[in-house]
Amino acid sequence: MSDVKINPEGKVALVSGGNRGIGKAIVIELLERGASKVYAGARNPDTLSVLKDKYGDRLIPLKLDVTDSQSIAEVVKVAGDVEILINNAGVLKFDSLIAEDAAENFAYHLSVNVNGLIGLTNAFIAQLKAKPNTAIVNVSSLAGLANMPSIGTYSVTKAAVHSITQGYRAELVNDDVLVTGVYPGPIDTDMAKDLQMDKDSPENVAKAIVDGLESGSEDVFPDAMSSQVGVAYATNPKAIEKEFATYVG
Ligand SMILES: NC(=O)c1ccc[n+]([C@@H]2O[C@H](COP(=O)([O-])OP(=O)(O)OC[C@H]3O[C@@H](n4cnc5c(N)ncnc54)[C@H](OP(=O)(O)O)[C@@H]3O)[C@@H](O)[C@H]2O)c1
């Protein structure tokens, strides 16, 4: 738990990948809980038109590709009032670490899930440090706590997101910035459509994230599976590794 607790009411947030899946649910949750403005990043901002019609001036669609430094620079220029940065954008391709194309798949996941996250966060870090009560929320995955063989190179990048979250928290220890890692299990979005497992809803994940901001949580386990795995991870991480190793695709 952090001393920095963020009530979303009246706050300004930016959500990357805010047009669908978990990101869209976070945008809605923040607005429904009183955020004064949410910048929703999307590679194609037209995909935000329904949300824009519903929330009007409080929802600002922004063109944002986290792999494009020019796109990030344009976003920073117009979103100088951001207080809550939600790094949600991510990609997943099912693969194997021992397949021939592992290095190529790793580079693909790395570009969005890691380099994109660092690029966007570092572009906002000075302004987040300068304001009182701000937050950085990084969406990792349970696969970032132990490798899942059918999503091997993705898991590596989500482990990096876990480490990056710890690193930002250490860098910002003397600042008024809450740094939170989010560790979802399988969630019912496009990303997980081919996953044959019970899935929780993106709305439950979004609610847990905003609850986590309010309570100052540094680690959010937002769904049915992750709340169980989170407890086990704290007591017996080796058991989680062994369990996930059985999920070979
Ligand atoms: N679903 C799960 O089971 C699950 C579990 C654990 C963690 N997660 C994590 O949760 C986050 C959201 O996933 P999701 O399930 O909501 O996936 P999703 O439905 O596939 O949505 C992914 C989002 O990321 C955006 N995105 C992809 N590449 C981008 C880029 N280069 N620049 C900016 N935005 C980009 C997508 O935008 P476009 O519409 O333009 O493609 C989309 O908005 C990801 O970080 C994911 O790894 C998901």
The ligand as a Tripos MOL2 file, in Angstrom:
@<TRIPOS>MOLECULE
LIG
   48    52     1     0     0
SMALL
NO_CHARGES

@<TRIPOS>ATOM
      1 N1         -7.3170  -10.1050  -22.1390 N.am      1 LIG1
      2 C1         -6.5610  -10.7590  -21.2620 C.2       1 LIG1
      3 O1         -6.7970  -11.9480  -20.9720 O.2       1 LIG1
      4 C2         -5.4050  -10.0550  -20.5830 C.ar      1 LIG1
      5 C3         -4.8130  -10.7030  -19.4790 C.ar      1 LIG1
      6 C4         -3.7290  -10.0970  -18.8530 C.ar      1 LIG1
      7 C5         -3.2800   -8.8740  -19.2890 C.ar      1 LIG1
      8 N2         -3.8640   -8.2710  -20.3720 N.ar      1 LIG1
      9 C6         -3.3200   -6.9800  -20.8050 C.3       1 LIG1
     10 O2         -4.3440   -6.0030  -20.7590 O.3       1 LIG1
     11 C7         -4.0680   -4.9660  -21.7080 C.3       1 LIG1
     12 C8         -5.3020   -4.7520  -22.5700 C.3       1 LIG1
     13 O3         -5.5640   -5.9680  -23.2540 O.3       1 LIG1
     14 P1         -6.9870   -6.3470  -23.8550 P.3       1 LIG1
     15 O4         -7.2990   -7.7140  -23.3990 O.co2     1 LIG1
     16 O5         -7.9570   -5.2550  -23.6450 O.co2     1 LIG1
     17 O6         -6.5730   -6.4610  -25.4010 O.3       1 LIG1
     18 P2         -7.2780   -5.9800  -26.7400 P.3       1 LIG1
     19 O7         -8.7410   -6.0910  -26.6290 O.co2     1 LIG1
     20 O8         -6.5640   -6.7220  -27.8250 O.co2     1 LIG1
     21 O9         -6.8900   -4.4240  -26.7980 O.3       1 LIG1
     22 C9         -5.5580   -4.0350  -26.9460 C.3       1 LIG1
     23 C10        -5.5060   -2.5220  -26.9980 C.3       1 LIG1
     24 O10        -4.1290   -2.1180  -27.1640 O.3       1 LIG1
     25 C11        -4.0710   -1.2460  -28.2880 C.3       1 LIG1
     26 N3         -2.7850   -1.2620  -28.9610 N.ar      1 LIG1
     27 C12        -2.1500   -2.3050  -29.5550 C.ar      1 LIG1
     28 N4         -0.9960   -1.8930  -30.1190 N.ar      1 LIG1
     29 C13        -0.8980   -0.5600  -29.8810 C.ar      1 LIG1
     30 C14         0.0530    0.4370  -30.2000 C.ar      1 LIG1
     31 N5          1.1640    0.1600  -30.9200 N.pl3     1 LIG1
     32 N6         -0.1710    1.7110  -29.7840 N.ar      1 LIG1
     33 C15        -1.2790    2.0190  -29.0670 C.ar      1 LIG1
     34 N7         -2.2430    1.1260  -28.7540 N.ar      1 LIG1
     35 C16        -2.0350   -0.1510  -29.1470 C.ar      1 LIG1
     36 C17        -5.1740   -1.7310  -29.2100 C.3       1 LIG1
     37 O11        -5.4710   -0.7310  -30.1720 O.3       1 LIG1
     38 P3         -6.0400   -1.0990  -31.6580 P.3       1 LIG1
     39 O12        -7.5270   -1.1660  -31.5110 O.co2     1 LIG1
     40 O13        -5.5710    0.0330  -32.5100 O.co2     1 LIG1
     41 O14        -5.4330   -2.4040  -32.0580 O.co2     1 LIG1
     42 C18        -6.2880   -1.9640  -28.2000 C.3       1 LIG1
     43 O15        -6.8840   -0.7520  -27.8240 O.3       1 LIG1
     44 C19        -2.8430   -5.4390  -22.4970 C.3       1 LIG1
     45 O16        -1.6840   -4.8140  -21.9840 O.3       1 LIG1
     46 C20        -2.8120   -6.9230  -22.2290 C.3       1 LIG1
     47 O17        -1.5240   -7.4700  -22.3700 O.3       1 LIG1
     48 C21        -4.9250   -8.8230  -21.0230 C.ar      1 LIG1
@<TRIPOS>BOND
     1     1     2 1
     2     2     3 2
     3     2     4 1
     4     4     5 ar
     5     4    48 ar
     6     5     6 ar
     7     6     7 ar
     8     7     8 ar
     9     8     9 1
    10     8    48 ar
    11     9    10 1
    12     9    46 1
    13    10    11 1
    14    11    12 1
    15    11    44 1
    16    12    13 1
    17    13    14 1
    18    14    15 2
    19    14    16 1
    20    14    17 1
    21    17    18 1
    22    18    19 2
    23    18    20 1
    24    18    21 1
    25    21    22 1
    26    22    23 1
    27    23    24 1
    28    23    42 1
    29    24    25 1
    30    25    26 1
    31    25    36 1
    32    26    27 ar
    33    26    35 ar
    34    27    28 ar
    35    28    29 ar
    36    29    30 ar
    37    29    35 ar
    38    30    31 1
    39    30    32 ar
    40    32    33 ar
    41    33    34 ar
    42    34    35 ar
    43    36    37 1
    44    36    42 1
    45    37    38 1
    46    38    39 2
    47    38    40 1
    48    38    41 1
    49    42    43 1
    50    44    45 1
    51    44    46 1
    52    46    47 1
@<TRIPOS>SUBSTRUCTURE
     1 LIG1         1 GROUP 0 **** ****
